Amino acid sequence: MKPSDLEEKHPGMVLENPDELTKEQIDNVTAFFLCFLSHPSFKPGRLSFAS
């Protein structure tokens, strides 16, 4: 998969400079995780965020 393919499927998710997150990219990533966490098949017991 080429970076351009990923850019088309998930605009804003591909970082040219990983050290510089734009507000829009942060919002996109946040929205992505919110969708993932609220998905019906997500089981809170599956993943442990606290180590």
C-alpha distance matrix in Angstrom:
0.0 3.8 6.6 8.2 6.4 7.4 10.6 11.5 11.3 13.0 15.0 16.7 14.6 12.7 15.4 16.2 19.0 18.9 22.7 23.2 22.6 24.0 26.1 23.7 20.7 23.1 24.3 20.9 20.2 23.7 23.5 20.4 22.4 25.5 23.8 22.6 26.0 27.9 26.0 28.7 27.0 26.9 29.6 31.0 32.4 29.0 27.8 30.2 29.6 32.9 33.1
3.8 0.0 3.8 5.3 5.3 6.8 8.9 10.3 11.3 12.6 13.6 15.1 13.6 11.0 13.4 13.4 16.6 17.1 20.8 21.2 20.9 22.1 24.5 22.2 19.4 22.2 23.6 20.3 20.0 23.7 23.6 20.9 23.2 26.2 24.9 24.0 27.5 29.3 27.9 30.8 29.5 29.1 31.9 32.9 34.6 31.4 29.8 31.9 30.9 34.2 34.4
6.6 3.8 0.0 3.8 5.4 5.2 6.2 8.8 10.1 10.3 10.8 11.7 10.3 7.4 9.6 9.9 13.2 13.7 17.4 17.5 17.1 18.3 20.8 18.7 15.8 18.7 20.2 17.2 17.0 20.8 20.9 18.5 20.8 23.9 23.0 22.4 25.6 27.6 26.6 29.8 28.8 28.0 30.9 31.5 33.4 30.4 28.5 30.4 29.0 32.2 32.6
8.2 5.3 3.8 0.0 3.8 5.4 4.9 6.3 8.8 9.8 9.6 11.4 11.1 8.7 11.3 11.3 15.0 16.1 19.6 19.0 18.4 18.8 21.1 18.5 16.3 19.6 20.6 17.5 18.0 21.7 21.4 19.3 22.1 24.8 23.5 23.5 26.9 28.4 27.3 30.6 29.9 29.4 32.5 33.4 35.5 32.7 30.9 32.9 31.5 34.8 35.6
6.4 5.3 5.4 3.8 0.0 3.8 5.4 5.2 6.5 8.6 9.7 12.3 11.4 10.0 13.3 14.2 17.6 18.0 21.7 21.2 20.1 20.5 22.4 19.5 17.2 20.2 20.8 17.3 17.7 21.3 20.5 18.0 20.9 23.4 21.7 21.5 25.1 26.4 24.9 28.0 27.1 27.0 30.2 31.4 33.5 30.6 29.2 31.6 30.5 34.0 34.8
7.4 6.8 5.2 5.4 3.8 0.0 3.8 5.4 5.2 5.8 7.6 9.6 8.0 7.1 10.7 12.4 15.5 15.3 18.9 18.5 17.1 17.7 19.4 16.7 14.1 16.8 17.5 14.0 14.1 17.7 17.1 14.6 17.3 20.0 18.6 18.2 21.7 23.3 22.1 25.3 24.5 24.0 27.2 28.1 30.3 27.4 25.8 28.1 26.9 30.4 31.3
10.6 8.9 6.2 4.9 5.4 3.8 0.0 3.8 5.6 5.2 4.9 7.0 6.9 5.9 9.3 10.8 14.1 14.5 17.8 16.7 15.3 15.3 17.1 14.2 12.1 15.4 15.9 12.7 13.6 17.2 16.6 14.8 17.8 20.2 19.1 19.4 22.8 24.1 23.4 26.8 26.4 25.8 29.1 29.8 32.2 29.7 27.8 29.8 28.2 31.6 32.8
11.5 10.3 8.8 6.3 5.2 5.4 3.8 0.0 3.8 5.7 5.7 9.2 9.6 9.6 13.0 14.4 17.8 18.2 21.5 20.2 18.5 18.0 19.3 16.0 14.4 17.7 17.5 14.1 15.5 18.8 17.4 15.7 19.1 21.0 19.3 19.9 23.5 24.3 23.2 26.4 26.3 26.2 29.7 30.7 33.3 30.8 29.3 31.6 30.3 33.9 35.2
11.3 11.3 10.1 8.8 6.5 5.2 5.6 3.8 0.0 3.8 6.3 9.6 9.0 10.0 13.8 16.0 18.9 18.6 22.0 20.9 18.7 18.5 19.4 16.0 14.2 16.9 16.4 12.7 13.7 16.8 15.2 12.9 16.3 18.2 16.1 16.6 20.2 21.0 19.6 22.8 22.5 22.6 26.1 27.3 29.9 27.3 26.1 28.6 27.6 31.2 32.7
13.0 12.6 10.3 9.8 8.6 5.8 5.2 5.7 3.8 0.0 3.8 6.3 5.6 7.5 11.1 13.8 16.4 15.8 18.9 17.7 15.2 15.0 15.7 12.5 10.5 13.1 12.8 9.1 10.1 13.3 12.0 10.1 13.4 15.5 14.0 14.7 18.1 19.1 18.4 21.9 21.8 21.3 24.7 25.4 28.1 25.8 24.2 26.4 25.0 28.5 30.1
15.0 13.6 10.8 9.6 9.7 7.6 4.9 5.7 6.3 3.8 0.0 3.8 5.5 7.0 9.9 12.2 14.9 15.0 17.8 15.9 13.6 12.7 13.7 10.3 8.9 12.2 12.0 8.8 10.8 13.9 12.9 11.9 15.4 17.1 16.2 17.3 20.5 21.4 21.1 24.8 25.0 24.3 27.6 28.1 30.9 28.9 27.0 28.8 27.0 30.4 32.1
16.7 15.1 11.7 11.4 12.3 9.6 7.0 9.2 9.6 6.3 3.8 0.0 3.8 5.6 7.4 10.1 12.1 12.0 14.4 12.3 9.9 9.0 10.2 7.3 5.4 9.0 9.5 6.9 8.7 11.9 11.8 11.4 14.3 16.3 16.2 17.3 19.9 21.3 21.6 25.4 25.7 24.4 27.5 27.4 30.3 28.4 26.1 27.5 25.2 28.4 30.1
14.6 13.6 10.3 11.1 11.4 8.0 6.9 9.6 9.0 5.6 5.5 3.8 0.0 3.8 6.3 9.8 11.5 10.5 13.4 12.3 9.9 10.4 11.8 9.4 6.3 8.8 10.0 7.1 7.1 10.8 11.2 9.7 12.3 14.9 14.8 15.1 17.9 19.7 19.8 23.5 23.4 21.9 24.9 24.8 27.4 25.3 22.9 24.4 22.4 25.6 27.0
12.7 11.0 7.4 8.7 10.0 7.1 5.9 9.6 10.0 7.5 7.0 5.6 3.8 0.0 3.8 6.6 9.0 8.7 12.1 11.4 10.2 11.2 13.6 11.7 8.6 11.4 13.2 10.7 10.5 14.2 15.0 13.3 15.6 18.5 18.4 18.3 21.1 23.2 23.1 26.7 26.2 24.8 27.6 27.6 29.9 27.5 25.1 26.5 24.4 27.5 28.5
15.4 13.4 9.6 11.3 13.3 10.7 9.3 13.0 13.8 11.1 9.9 7.4 6.3 3.8 0.0 3.8 5.3 5.4 8.6 8.0 7.6 9.3 12.4 11.5 8.4 10.9 13.6 12.0 11.5 14.9 16.5 15.3 17.0 20.0 20.5 20.4 22.8 25.1 25.4 29.2 28.7 26.9 29.4 28.9 31.1 28.9 26.1 27.0 24.6 27.3 28.1
16.2 13.4 9.9 11.3 14.2 12.4 10.8 14.4 16.0 13.8 12.2 10.1 9.8 6.6 3.8 0.0 3.8 6.3 8.9 8.4 9.5 11.0 14.6 14.0 11.4 14.0 16.7 15.4 15.2 18.6 20.1 19.1 20.8 23.7 24.2 24.2 26.6 28.9 29.2 32.9 32.3 30.5 33.0 32.6 34.7 32.3 29.5 30.3 27.8 30.4 31.0
19.0 16.6 13.2 15.0 17.6 15.5 14.1 17.8 18.9 16.4 14.9 12.1 11.5 9.0 5.3 3.8 0.0 3.8 5.4 5.6 7.9 10.2 13.9 14.3 11.7 13.5 16.7 16.1 15.4 18.4 20.6 19.8 21.0 23.9 25.0 24.8 26.7 29.3 30.0 33.7 33.1 31.0 33.2 32.3 34.2 32.1 29.0 29.3 26.6 28.8 29.2
18.9 17.1 13.7 16.1 18.0 15.3 14.5 18.2 18.6 15.8 15.0 12.0 10.5 8.7 5.4 6.3 3.8 0.0 3.8 5.5 6.7 10.0 13.2 13.8 10.7 11.6 15.1 14.6 13.1 15.9 18.4 17.5 18.1 21.2 22.6 22.0 23.7 26.5 27.3 30.9 30.2 27.9 29.8 28.8 30.6 28.6 25.4 25.6 22.8 25.0 25.4
22.7 20.8 17.4 19.6 21.7 18.9 17.8 21.5 22.0 18.9 17.8 14.4 13.4 12.1 8.6 8.9 5.4 3.8 0.0 3.8 6.4 9.8 12.8 14.4 11.9 12.1 15.8 16.1 14.7 16.9 19.8 19.5 19.8 22.5 24.4 24.1 25.3 28.1 29.3 32.9 32.4 29.8 31.5 30.0 31.9 30.2 26.7 26.4 23.3 25.0 25.5
23.2 21.2 17.5 19.0 21.2 18.5 16.7 20.2 20.9 17.7 15.9 12.3 12.3 11.4 8.0 8.4 5.6 5.5 3.8 0.0 3.8 6.4 9.7 11.4 9.6 10.2 13.7 14.3 13.7 15.8 18.4 18.6 19.4 21.8 23.6 23.8 25.1 27.6 28.9 32.7 32.6 30.1 32.1 30.7 32.9 31.4 28.0 27.9 24.7 26.6 27.5
22.6 20.9 17.1 18.4 20.1 17.1 15.3 18.5 18.7 15.2 13.6 9.9 9.9 10.2 7.6 9.5 7.9 6.7 6.4 3.8 0.0 3.8 6.6 8.1 6.1 6.4 9.9 10.7 10.2 12.1 14.7 15.1 16.0 18.2 20.0 20.5 21.8 24.1 25.5 29.3 29.4 27.0 29.1 27.8 30.3 28.9 25.6 25.7 22.6 24.7 26.1
24.0 22.1 18.3 18.8 20.5 17.7 15.3 18.0 18.5 15.0 12.7 9.0 10.4 11.2 9.3 11.0 10.2 10.0 9.8 6.4 3.8 0.0 3.8 5.3 5.2 6.3 8.6 9.9 10.7 12.3 14.2 15.3 16.8 18.3 20.0 21.2 22.5 24.3 25.8 29.7 30.2 28.0 30.4 29.2 32.0 30.7 27.7 27.9 24.8 27.1 28.8
26.1 24.5 20.8 21.1 22.4 19.4 17.1 19.3 19.4 15.7 13.7 10.2 11.8 13.6 12.4 14.6 13.9 13.2 12.8 9.7 6.6 3.8 0.0 3.8 5.5 5.2 6.2 8.6 10.0 10.5 12.2 14.2 15.5 16.3 18.3 19.9 20.9 22.3 24.2 28.0 29.0 26.7 29.1 27.7 30.7 29.9 27.0 27.2 24.0 26.3 28.4
23.7 22.2 18.7 18.5 19.5 16.7 14.2 16.0 16.0 12.5 10.3 7.3 9.4 11.7 11.5 14.0 14.3 13.8 14.4 11.4 8.1 5.3 3.8 0.0 3.8 5.4 5.0 6.2 8.7 9.8 10.4 12.2 14.3 15.1 16.4 18.3 19.8 20.9 22.4 26.2 27.2 25.4 28.1 27.2 30.4 29.3 26.7 27.4 24.6 27.3 29.5
20.7 19.4 15.8 16.3 17.2 14.1 12.1 14.4 14.2 10.5 8.9 5.4 6.3 8.6 8.4 11.4 11.7 10.7 11.9 9.6 6.1 5.2 5.5 3.8 0.0 3.8 5.4 5.0 6.2 8.5 9.8 10.4 12.4 14.1 15.3 16.5 18.2 19.9 21.1 24.9 25.5 23.5 26.2 25.4 28.3 26.9 24.2 25.0 22.2 25.0 26.9
23.1 22.2 18.7 19.6 20.2 16.8 15.4 17.7 16.9 13.1 12.2 9.0 8.8 11.4 10.9 14.0 13.5 11.6 12.1 10.2 6.4 6.3 5.2 5.4 3.8 0.0 3.8 5.4 5.2 6.0 8.5 9.8 10.7 12.1 14.2 15.3 16.3 18.1 19.9 23.7 24.3 22.0 24.3 23.0 25.9 24.9 22.0 22.4 19.4 22.0 24.1
24.3 23.6 20.2 20.6 20.8 17.5 15.9 17.5 16.4 12.8 12.0 9.5 10.0 13.2 13.6 16.7 16.7 15.1 15.8 13.7 9.9 8.6 6.2 5.0 5.4 3.8 0.0 3.8 5.5 5.0 6.0 8.5 9.9 10.3 12.1 14.1 15.1 16.2 18.1 21.8 23.0 20.9 23.5 22.5 25.7 24.9 22.4 23.1 20.4 23.1 25.6
20.9 20.3 17.2 17.5 17.3 14.0 12.7 14.1 12.7 9.1 8.8 6.9 7.1 10.7 12.0 15.4 16.1 14.6 16.1 14.3 10.7 9.9 8.6 6.2 5.0 5.4 3.8 0.0 3.8 5.4 5.1 6.1 8.7 9.8 10.5 12.3 14.2 15.3 16.5 20.3 21.2 19.5 22.4 21.9 25.1 23.9 21.6 22.8 20.5 23.7 26.0
20.2 20.0 17.0 18.0 17.7 14.1 13.6 15.5 13.7 10.1 10.8 8.7 7.1 10.5 11.5 15.2 15.4 13.1 14.7 13.7 10.2 10.7 10.0 8.7 6.2 5.2 5.5 3.8 0.0 3.8 5.4 5.0 6.3 8.6 9.9 10.5 12.2 14.2 15.4 19.2 19.5 17.4 20.0 19.3 22.2 20.8 18.3 19.4 17.0 20.2 22.3
23.7 23.7 20.8 21.7 21.3 17.7 17.2 18.8 16.8 13.3 13.9 11.9 10.8 14.2 14.9 18.6 18.4 15.9 16.9 15.8 12.1 12.3 10.5 9.8 8.5 6.0 5.0 5.4 3.8 0.0 3.8 5.4 5.2 6.1 8.6 9.8 10.4 12.1 14.2 17.8 18.7 16.3 18.7 17.5 20.7 20.0 17.4 18.2 15.7 18.7 21.3
23.5 23.6 20.9 21.4 20.5 17.1 16.6 17.4 15.2 12.0 12.9 11.8 11.2 15.0 16.5 20.1 20.6 18.4 19.8 18.4 14.7 14.2 12.2 10.4 9.8 8.5 6.0 5.1 5.4 3.8 0.0 3.8 5.5 5.0 6.1 8.5 9.8 10.5 12.1 15.9 17.2 15.4 18.3 17.8 21.3 20.5 18.5 19.9 18.0 21.2 23.9
20.4 20.9 18.5 19.3 18.0 14.6 14.8 15.7 12.9 10.1 11.9 11.4 9.7 13.3 15.3 19.1 19.8 17.5 19.5 18.6 15.1 15.3 14.2 12.2 10.4 9.8 8.5 6.1 5.0 5.4 3.8 0.0 3.8 5.5 5.2 6.2 8.7 10.0 10.7 14.5 15.1 13.5 16.6 16.5 19.7 18.3 16.5 18.4 16.8 20.4 22.7
22.4 23.2 20.8 22.1 20.9 17.3 17.8 19.1 16.3 13.4 15.4 14.3 12.3 15.6 17.0 20.8 21.0 18.1 19.8 19.4 16.0 16.8 15.5 14.3 12.4 10.7 9.9 8.7 6.3 5.2 5.5 3.8 0.0 3.8 5.3 4.8 5.9 8.4 9.7 13.4 13.7 11.3 13.8 13.3 16.4 15.3 13.2 14.8 13.1 16.6 19.2
25.5 26.2 23.9 24.8 23.4 20.0 20.2 21.0 18.2 15.5 17.1 16.3 14.9 18.5 20.0 23.7 23.9 21.2 22.5 21.8 18.2 18.3 16.3 15.1 14.1 12.1 10.3 9.8 8.6 6.1 5.0 5.5 3.8 0.0 3.8 5.4 5.1 6.0 8.5 12.0 13.3 11.1 13.6 13.0 16.6 16.2 14.6 16.0 14.6 17.8 20.8
23.8 24.9 23.0 23.5 21.7 18.6 19.1 19.3 16.1 14.0 16.2 16.2 14.8 18.4 20.5 24.2 25.0 22.6 24.4 23.6 20.0 20.0 18.3 16.4 15.3 14.2 12.1 10.5 9.9 8.6 6.1 5.2 5.3 3.8 0.0 3.8 5.5 5.2 6.1 9.8 11.2 10.0 13.3 13.7 17.2 16.4 15.5 17.7 16.8 20.3 23.1
22.6 24.0 22.4 23.5 21.5 18.2 19.4 19.9 16.6 14.7 17.3 17.3 15.1 18.3 20.4 24.2 24.8 22.0 24.1 23.8 20.5 21.2 19.9 18.3 16.5 15.3 14.1 12.3 10.5 9.8 8.5 6.2 4.8 5.4 3.8 0.0 3.8 5.5 5.3 8.9 9.1 7.3 10.5 11.2 14.4 13.0 12.1 14.7 14.3 17.9 20.4
26.0 27.5 25.6 26.9 25.1 21.7 22.8 23.5 20.2 18.1 20.5 19.9 17.9 21.1 22.8 26.6 26.7 23.7 25.3 25.1 21.8 22.5 20.9 19.8 18.2 16.3 15.1 14.2 12.2 10.4 9.8 8.7 5.9 5.1 5.5 3.8 0.0 3.8 5.6 8.4 9.0 6.2 8.6 8.3 11.8 11.4 10.4 12.5 12.1 15.5 18.4
27.9 29.3 27.6 28.4 26.4 23.3 24.1 24.3 21.0 19.1 21.4 21.3 19.7 23.2 25.1 28.9 29.3 26.5 28.1 27.6 24.1 24.3 22.3 20.9 19.9 18.1 16.2 15.3 14.2 12.1 10.5 10.0 8.4 6.0 5.2 5.5 3.8 0.0 3.8 6.3 8.5 7.0 9.6 9.9 13.6 13.7 13.5 15.6 15.5 18.6 21.7
26.0 27.9 26.6 27.3 24.9 22.1 23.4 23.2 19.6 18.4 21.1 21.6 19.8 23.1 25.4 29.2 30.0 27.3 29.3 28.9 25.5 25.8 24.2 22.4 21.1 19.9 18.1 16.5 15.4 14.2 12.1 10.7 9.7 8.5 6.1 5.3 5.6 3.8 0.0 3.8 5.5 5.5 8.9 10.7 13.9 13.2 13.7 16.5 17.0 20.4 23.0
28.7 30.8 29.8 30.6 28.0 25.3 26.8 26.4 22.8 21.9 24.8 25.4 23.5 26.7 29.2 32.9 33.7 30.9 32.9 32.7 29.3 29.7 28.0 26.2 24.9 23.7 21.8 20.3 19.2 17.8 15.9 14.5 13.4 12.0 9.8 8.9 8.4 6.3 3.8 0.0 3.8 5.5 8.0 10.6 13.3 13.0 14.5 17.4 18.6 21.7 24.2
27.0 29.5 28.8 29.9 27.1 24.5 26.4 26.3 22.5 21.8 25.0 25.7 23.4 26.2 28.7 32.3 33.1 30.2 32.4 32.6 29.4 30.2 29.0 27.2 25.5 24.3 23.0 21.2 19.5 18.7 17.2 15.1 13.7 13.3 11.2 9.1 9.0 8.5 5.5 3.8 0.0 3.8 6.3 9.7 11.6 10.5 12.4 15.8 17.4 20.6 22.7
26.9 29.1 28.0 29.4 27.0 24.0 25.8 26.2 22.6 21.3 24.3 24.4 21.9 24.8 26.9 30.5 31.0 27.9 29.8 30.1 27.0 28.0 26.7 25.4 23.5 22.0 20.9 19.5 17.4 16.3 15.4 13.5 11.3 11.1 10.0 7.3 6.2 7.0 5.5 5.5 3.8 0.0 3.8 6.4 8.9 7.9 9.1 12.3 13.7 16.9 19.1
29.6 31.9 30.9 32.5 30.2 27.2 29.1 29.7 26.1 24.7 27.6 27.5 24.9 27.6 29.4 33.0 33.2 29.8 31.5 32.1 29.1 30.4 29.1 28.1 26.2 24.3 23.5 22.4 20.0 18.7 18.3 16.6 13.8 13.6 13.3 10.5 8.6 9.6 8.9 8.0 6.3 3.8 0.0 3.8 5.4 5.3 7.5 10.3 12.5 15.1 17.2
31.0 32.9 31.5 33.4 31.4 28.1 29.8 30.7 27.3 25.4 28.1 27.4 24.8 27.6 28.9 32.6 32.3 28.8 30.0 30.7 27.8 29.2 27.7 27.2 25.4 23.0 22.5 21.9 19.3 17.5 17.8 16.5 13.3 13.0 13.7 11.2 8.3 9.9 10.7 10.6 9.7 6.4 3.8 0.0 3.8 5.4 6.0 7.7 9.6 11.8 14.4
32.4 34.6 33.4 35.5 33.5 30.3 32.2 33.3 29.9 28.1 30.9 30.3 27.4 29.9 31.1 34.7 34.2 30.6 31.9 32.9 30.3 32.0 30.7 30.4 28.3 25.9 25.7 25.1 22.2 20.7 21.3 19.7 16.4 16.6 17.2 14.4 11.8 13.6 13.9 13.3 11.6 8.9 5.4 3.8 0.0 3.8 5.7 6.9 10.0 11.5 13.2
29.0 31.4 30.4 32.7 30.6 27.4 29.7 30.8 27.3 25.8 28.9 28.4 25.3 27.5 28.9 32.3 32.1 28.6 30.2 31.4 28.9 30.7 29.9 29.3 26.9 24.9 24.9 23.9 20.8 20.0 20.5 18.3 15.3 16.2 16.4 13.0 11.4 13.7 13.2 13.0 10.5 7.9 5.3 5.4 3.8 0.0 3.8 6.7 9.9 12.1 13.3
27.8 29.8 28.5 30.9 29.2 25.8 27.8 29.3 26.1 24.2 27.0 26.1 22.9 25.1 26.1 29.5 29.0 25.4 26.7 28.0 25.6 27.7 27.0 26.7 24.2 22.0 22.4 21.6 18.3 17.4 18.5 16.5 13.2 14.6 15.5 12.1 10.4 13.5 13.7 14.5 12.4 9.1 7.5 6.0 5.7 3.8 0.0 3.8 6.3 9.1 10.4
30.2 31.9 30.4 32.9 31.6 28.1 29.8 31.6 28.6 26.4 28.8 27.5 24.4 26.5 27.0 30.3 29.3 25.6 26.4 27.9 25.7 27.9 27.2 27.4 25.0 22.4 23.1 22.8 19.4 18.2 19.9 18.4 14.8 16.0 17.7 14.7 12.5 15.6 16.5 17.4 15.8 12.3 10.3 7.7 6.9 6.7 3.8 0.0 3.8 5.5 6.9
29.6 30.9 29.0 31.5 30.5 26.9 28.2 30.3 27.6 25.0 27.0 25.2 22.4 24.4 24.6 27.8 26.6 22.8 23.3 24.7 22.6 24.8 24.0 24.6 22.2 19.4 20.4 20.5 17.0 15.7 18.0 16.8 13.1 14.6 16.8 14.3 12.1 15.5 17.0 18.6 17.4 13.7 12.5 9.6 10.0 9.9 6.3 3.8 0.0 3.8 6.3
32.9 34.2 32.2 34.8 34.0 30.4 31.6 33.9 31.2 28.5 30.4 28.4 25.6 27.5 27.3 30.4 28.8 25.0 25.0 26.6 24.7 27.1 26.3 27.3 25.0 22.0 23.1 23.7 20.2 18.7 21.2 20.4 16.6 17.8 20.3 17.9 15.5 18.6 20.4 21.7 20.6 16.9 15.1 11.8 11.5 12.1 9.1 5.5 3.8 0.0 3.8
33.1 34.4 32.6 35.6 34.8 31.3 32.8 35.2 32.7 30.1 32.1 30.1 27.0 28.5 28.1 31.0 29.2 25.4 25.5 27.5 26.1 28.8 28.4 29.5 26.9 24.1 25.6 26.0 22.3 21.3 23.9 22.7 19.2 20.8 23.1 20.4 18.4 21.7 23.0 24.2 22.7 19.1 17.2 14.4 13.2 13.3 10.4 6.9 6.3 3.8 0.0
